[in-house]
């Protein structure tokens, strides 16, 4: 019985806890973080159960109030949405466990509003993924974005300005998306995605459909930080506090990428997308430029958080590139990269948070070899995550790039293949730079014991999520065949 | 040709508003003016939705005993209007968050000019 209501339960869990946290938080503010952990834990358990249920029994369509679409609105729990919901809720669960300590230090006394907003943001993200209605998607997009702006504005002195820039660009993007929905509504007369998919072949030559698609790609591309629309991302991620960045960075851009997948591969289908102009190739080229630009800018940064933010622009490029390939291998690679990058980026931002908490900075030029004695587990997790980002086997990052490369070979798209290879080398430059400072001896000084190497690791509630993510990268690396097998079944063609 | 302009004047008006909004967002240096541009951009889309709902010789979507229900051409399409109620609420919420952020920015930097802000941050 629980299965048929599952999509609604996942979203309702977050609604419930976004109300419970202010109620209990006003009474005892220490309760807000455990409540947020419980809320996201329940949602993650529902998503895991739902995904297993999807594998056994197939997709669920949940009609609100029993009104069948296209009149009513619905939540669709199919392979794609099930996978994304599982990834974001699992990552958010661990990040919320982690954020207990840093939140006490970074904004003492304001935990209650922070966690209530975090729950609202997760509601928005889950709703965006689950909804089967284009206008509902816009509403959930704005819920997630508005709480996201507020979360990003917590942090260093320039954080509100970074959040304001994100607000202006993000809302303009959301408005363009809404205009695109309007165009589609005028030609089809429906807002339901599945209903509209059935009608789309009638509008293959319609310029309104193409205009709607372009408006939607631009609007959602802003949220996904696709190359020319990425301007808001580096400042937002750098100045926001550790807890916010670790929560938003792994999840936010992935959910926007999900909408691009849903629109291009499901709603329009790749033939219709390319019917008038080779739009999918244009998106792919933008993704390639983004990959190279992000990697090169990351090399130029000395602040670790800013470096990771530019690296995010580059990694989202891989996911969009897999979308533009539109073949099973490219799709599986992109989906696997969604999972891998969510874990890797969460892990790396947590490590930068650990260092900020203990050292007071995360400036790469001031790293030295005493770190490996002071923070053995943090730095070990960093090595695993960094090597996975570069893409060395047997870690998870290698396999997503491998399947993406297979996809480019399938399409004989040698430009994209070259970009994947070059970008891996660039990733190696900016991550080995840190590994070298921490683990290699200084050739000038010769072999010597690391200075003041007393063990000074962060608390267990911060350390465990970091190491669990690092270990899961190894596990995913070995289990990649199973995951890709599932992902290949999700591919719509 | 002239028909194309006069026949679609509601859309031309929407396009002009859209361009005014985008201009405000892109080129104005004052953050308050940028926010105003954002509001105009959102309103242009709201007006677009409202204008696609209109019909000639149709009445409000409330059941009139003189007009049978199956005569749909006699009633306006209510859906875009209801959608836009939500979109207007979203717009108001966005403006609220934007002004909160502007107050925080002003308290920290004592200016709302983009050029001065960038200089103060670096």
HADDOCK unambig.tbl for C-alpha pairs under 7 A between the chains (distance, minus, plus):
assign (segid A and resid 142 and name CA) (segid B and resid 90 and name CA) 6.97 0.50 0.50
assign (segid A and resid 146 and name CA) (segid B and resid 94 and name CA) 6.74 0.50 0.50
assign (segid A and resid 158 and name CA) (segid B and resid 121 and name CA) 6.55 0.50 0.50
assign (segid A and resid 160 and name CA) (segid B and resid 101 and name CA) 5.68 0.50 0.50
assign (segid A and resid 160 and name CA) (segid B and resid 104 and name CA) 6.48 0.50 0.50
assign (segid A and resid 160 and name CA) (segid B and resid 105 and name CA) 5.90 0.50 0.50
assign (segid A and resid 161 and name CA) (segid B and resid 105 and name CA) 6.13 0.50 0.50
assign (segid A and resid 164 and name CA) (segid B and resid 98 and name CA) 6.52 0.50 0.50
assign (segid A and resid 164 and name CA) (segid B and resid 101 and name CA) 6.26 0.50 0.50
assign (segid A and resid 168 and name CA) (segid B and resid 38 and name CA) 6.88 0.50 0.50
assign (segid A and resid 172 and name CA) (segid B and resid 38 and name CA) 6.81 0.50 0.50
assign (segid A and resid 175 and name CA) (segid B and resid 42 and name CA) 6.08 0.50 0.50
assign (segid A and resid 179 and name CA) (segid B and resid 45 and name CA) 5.98 0.50 0.50
assign (segid A and resid 182 and name CA) (segid B and resid 49 and name CA) 6.48 0.50 0.50
